[in-house]
Amino acid sequence: MSYSTADSLLPVTLDDVRGAQKMLSGVARVTALEGSRHLSQMVGAPVHLKCENLQRTGSFKLRGAYVRIAGLLPEERAAGVVAASAGNHAQGVALASALLGVRSTVFMPKGAPLPKVSATRDYGAEVRLHGQVVDETLAAAQEYAAETGAVFIHPFDHPDIIAGQGTVGLEILEQCPEARTIVVGIGGGGLAAGIAVSVKALRPDMKIIGVQAAGAAAYPPSLAAGRPVSVGNPATMADGIKVGRPGDVPFGIVGELVDEVRTVSEDELSAALLLCLERAKLVVEPAGASPVAALLSRPGSFEGPVVAVLSGGNVDPVLMQRVLRHGMAAQGRYLAVRLRLTDRPGALATLLGVLSVVDANVLDVSHVRTDPRLGLTEAEVELHLETKGPVHCAEVGQALREAGYTVMG
């Protein structure tokens, strides 16, 4: 059963997405759908991971960018294209432009991770670093478009972009026709809107759940207000979905077709990224791991089989290091403790001996003797420990207290 695309009042139809799929043949990969036994056990139903982190350029963004640029008139192509992005959209536009023989200029924030800047240049774009945040970068790109006549390629707020992203939904239906729920991260809304158009047209019974980072969740208040509203100062490690306002075009589609939008915490994002790496052997950026974070947050609330869309894998190595440590802490596998001991020879060795007995791995030791808060014979030690989970953390704390140490934090 499906609705008639001719009668649809939505700005993007199933026919648009099918046309985009033909256009992307031989350009975008049909990415793998991998089962996850660990997540399936948690959810109580089969869970599959749609691996757009393995797409060309490392995310789904190539799909929409290629369809948008391919649809330009010859005179528009001659003027070139311009985009603004901190990473994934930048690379998608750069590669799509190169494949289509169109000149591209991409504005990126000055603080954009070096690997993403280098990759965008390698795909053939001229990169201009401007502004400290994406909003400033976006304004610079739009000003450039007005001055030069270059076509501005929006990351999510255009029907062609949404149609391109919707091809992910068609692939999911082909790869897992028995699926009952699709979970997908939402920033501006282009990917969720595209998937919703293609899937709901063919499977109106399918449930689609969008996921936002709690610190950048513009969709819940927007849906409540019935119009896109902005959230001030969005803050999240998931820069791929760090968008302060829904796009006008995807907002209407999400409001009409997406069944629910949930939020996840930074701890849940960290834990999800760590799970993808350890259990699925997949490198996924925080935004791409947001659907997995939603599964971890409320595992019993999904009707299976479930498909979680891993939207991207372009994670900065420095951020990866921080996020993994954060994820380990959230799972009780990383413990920081601060305590005082008598400043005498062998005192630190004795402390480390206690930790050795309880099998806690010491990652770092900070030993302070000269702080004015300390007594004449006192020293303060801060320890970063690798542990085996919450129960082991409690055992470590108990062993320190039984050995006579006062644990301060």
N, C-alpha and C positions, 0 to 999 in steps of 0.2 A: 504494500500500500504506500502511495506517495501523494503529495499534493501536486497540483498543476503549477509548474513554474510560470506558465503564461498568466495565471491569475494571481501570482504572488505580488504583494505590495512591497516586499523587501527589495533593497537596492542591489542585492546579489542573489542569484538563483542557482538551482542545481545545474541548469544548462551552462551558466557562466563557469562553474567549477569544472564541469566536464570539458569545456573548451580549454580551460587552463591546463587540465591534465594532459590533453593532446599537445598543447604548446610546450609543456615541460618534458615530454618524452625525449629521452636521450640527454637531457640537461640536468634535471634533479634526479637523485637516486630514489628508488623505492626502498626506503630504509627498513631495516629488520624489525620484526616483532618478536621479542624474546620473553619467554616465560620466567617467572620468578617464584621458585618454590617457597622461599622464605616469606615473601609478602603474601603468597597464597595461603600459607598456614596462619599468618596473622589475621588476614581478612576473612578466612573461612570460605573462600571461593577462589577460582583461578584468577591470577593477576598476570597481565602481560605488559611489557614495557615497549612502547613505540619509540625507536631509537633515532630521533631526529638529531641527537648529538653526533651521530655518525654521518649526517648529511654533508654534502660539499659546503665548505666554509664553516662547518661546525654547528649549523643551526638551520631551522626551517625558513629563515628569512630570504634565502635565495629564491624560493618558490614565488613569493609575492613580488619581489623586486624584478625578477625576470619577466613575469607576466605584465607588470606595469610598464616597463621600459619597452618591451616588445610591442606594446599597443600604441606607442607614440607615432604620430605622423612623421613623414620624412623630414619636414622642416623643423619639427620639434627635436628629433634626433640630432639634426645638424647643430642645434644650439647647445647640445650637451645636457647633462643632468647634474643635479646637486642634491646632497643629502646631509643630514646631521645625525650622528649616532655615537654612542660610546663604545660600540663594538660589533654586534652581530649584524645589524642592518647595514652598517658601513661595509662590511665584508660582502654581504649579499649584493648590494648595489654595485660594488667594485667589480665583482666577478661577472654579474649579469651584464654590465656595461661592456666589459671586455669581450664577452662572448658575442654580443650584438654589434660590436664595433662603434660604440658610443662613448664619447669623452665624458669622464665623470670627475667631479670634485666632491670630496667628503670633508665636512667640518667635524672635528672631534674635540672634546674637552682637553684642556692642557694636561689634566691628570689622568687621561685614558691610559690603561695598561700598555706598556711598550709592545708586548706580543701582538695585541690587537691592532695597534698603529702600524706595525711592520707588516702584518698580514694584509691589511687594507692596501698599503702601498704595493705589496707584491702582486696583488690581483690587478693592479694597473691604475688605481685611482690617484689623483692628486690630493694629498691630505693637507688640510690646514687646521692647525691647532688654535682654538679660540675659546675663551671663557673657562670658568671653573666648574660650571654645572651645565647639564644638557640644555636647560632652557635658554641660557646665553648662547650656546652653540647653535641651537635651532634658530634663534633670531638672526644670527650672523648668516646662516645658510639661506634663510628667506630673503634677507637683504641682498645677498649675492645673486639670488635668482631674479629679483626685481631689477637689479642693475645690469645683468648680462643677458637676460632672456633664457637662461638655463631652466630646465623643467625641474621643479622641486619634487623629489620622490619621498612622500611621507611614509614613515615606518608602519603605519597601521590604518590611517584614516582615508582610505580610498577603496572603491569597489574592486578594482583590479588586484590590489594587494590582498584583499580578503578572499577573492576567488582563488588566487594562487595558494594561499595558506589552506584553503578548504580542501585541496587535493590530499592533505594528510588524512582527512576524514574518509575520503573514498578508499584510500589504501587500507585503512583500518577495517572497513567493512569487507574488503576483499580478503584480508589476511585473517580476520577473526569475526566471521559472520554471526557467531553465537554470542558475541559481546552484548552485555546489558547496560554497562555504564562506561563512559569515557570521562577521565579526569584530566584537566588541562589548565596550565597556568595562565593567568590573565594580567597583562600590563595595560596597554591601550585597548586591547580587545580584538585585534585582527585575527589571531590564530583561533581563539575560541569562537568568534563569529563565523569564520570560514568553515570550521569543523561542524558547527551547529547547522549551517545551511545545508551542507552536503549530507550529513547523517540524518537529520530530522526529515528531510525530503524522502528518504528511502526507508528509514526506520523511525517513525514517529514515537515508537515505544521506548527508544533508547534514552537513557538518562544522561545528561551532560552536566558535569559539575565543574565550575571554574574555581580556581584557587588564587588568592592574592596574599602577599606578605602583609602581616598586620600593620606594619609601619608605613605601608604605601597602598592602603586599601581604599581606592576611590570609588569602586563599583558599588559596594553596599549602600553608602549614603546617596549615591547617584540614582540607583534603582529605587530607593525609598522616596526620593524627590521627584522621580519621573523625568529627570533630565541630567545631563552630565554636570557634575559639580567638582570643584577642585579641592584637593586636600593640601594644606600647607606643609612645606618641608617634608616630603616623603623621605623616609629613612629605612633602608634595608640593605643587607649585603647582596640581595638578589637584584643586581642592576638591570637585568633583562626585563624585569617587571616593575621597575621603579619608575612609575608614571603617575604624575599628580592629577591627571584628568583623563577620563575615558574619551576615546575618539567619537565624534558625532555619528559617523557611519556605523562603526561596529556596535555602538551603544544600543541603537535601536534593535539590532539583530540579537544581541545578547539578552536584552530585556524581553524579547519575544520568544526566543528559542532555548536559552540556557536555563536549566531547571533550578540551579542553586549556585551561589557564590560563597565560598568559605574562605576563612583566613587562617594563616599558620604563623607561628612565632619564629624568631631567629634561631632558637634552640632546635625547633623541629626541622628547620631548613638545614641546619648543620648536621643533625642526625641523619637526615635523608641523603645528603651528599655522601656522608661516610658509608651509609648502607649501600648505595649504588656502587661505590668504589670497592668495598670489601666483599659484598655478596654477589653483585652482578658483574664485577670487573669492568665497570663502565665509568669513564670520566665525565661527570655531569656538572654544569655550573649551578649555582644556587637556584636561579630562576627555573632551570630545567628540572631540578629536583623537587620543585614545589608540589607537584601532584603526589609524589612519594611521601612528602611531609604530611599531606592531608590524609593519606592512608595510615601513616603512623599515628596521627592525632586521634582519629576516630575509626579504628579498623573495622569495627562491627557495623558500620553504618552504610556500607556499599553493597549494592546488589550485583552479584557476579554472573558471568565473568567480567572482570574490570580491565580496561586498558588505560594505563597511565602514560601520558605523552611527555617524554623527556625532550624538551624543546631545544636544548642547546648544550654544548660541551666546551664552550670557549671560556675557560676559567683561568684567570691570572695565577701563575704559580705561587706568587706571594700570598694572594688571597686564599688559595687552596691550602697553603700551610696553616694560615690562621683559622680557616674554617674547620679543617680537620681537627685541630687542637680544641676548638670550641665544641665540635661535635663529640669528641671523646669526653670532654668535661660534662656535656649534657647527658651522656650515657653512663656517667659515673666511672669512666675509665681514665680520668685524669684528675688529679687532686692537688690542690695547692694548700699547704699548711704553714702557719707561722707560730713559732713558739720561742720561749726563752730558756736558756740553760746557764749553768755556772761556767764562767770563762776560765777554764783550766785546761792544761794539756790532756788530750785524749777524750775531751767531752764530746766533740763532734764525731769521733770514731765510735764512741759508745752509742750515740744516737743512730748512726747509720747501721750499727749492728742490730738494733731493735727493728729497724725497717727491713733488714735482710731476713730476719727470722720470719716476718709475716709476708715475705716475697713481694715487697713493693719496690718497683724499679725507680731509682732516683734519676731524674732527667736534668735537674739543675739545683744548685745550692747557692743561696746568698747568705753570707755570714757577716753580721754587723756587730762591731765592738764599740764604736765611738759615738753612737747616738746619745744626745743629752737625756733622753728618757730612760736610759739604762742605768742601773746601779753600777757601782765600782767593779763588782765581780760578775756582772751579767753580760751575756751576749745574746743577740737575737738571730734566729735562723729562719729563713724562708725556704721551703722545699717544694719543688714541683715533682710530683710522682706520677708514674704510670701504674694504673691499677686495673683490676679485672671486672669492675662493676660496682654498683652501689653497696652490695653486701661486703665486698672486699674493702671498700672505703671505710665502712663502719668498723671493720676488724682492725684496720690500720689505726684509726682514731682511738679505739679501745686499747690497743697495745701501747700506744704512746702514753695514754693516761695511766695505765697500770705500771708503766716504767717510771712514773713520777713527773712527767712533763705536763705543763699547762698549755693546751692547744688554744691559740688565740684566734685562729681563722683558717 
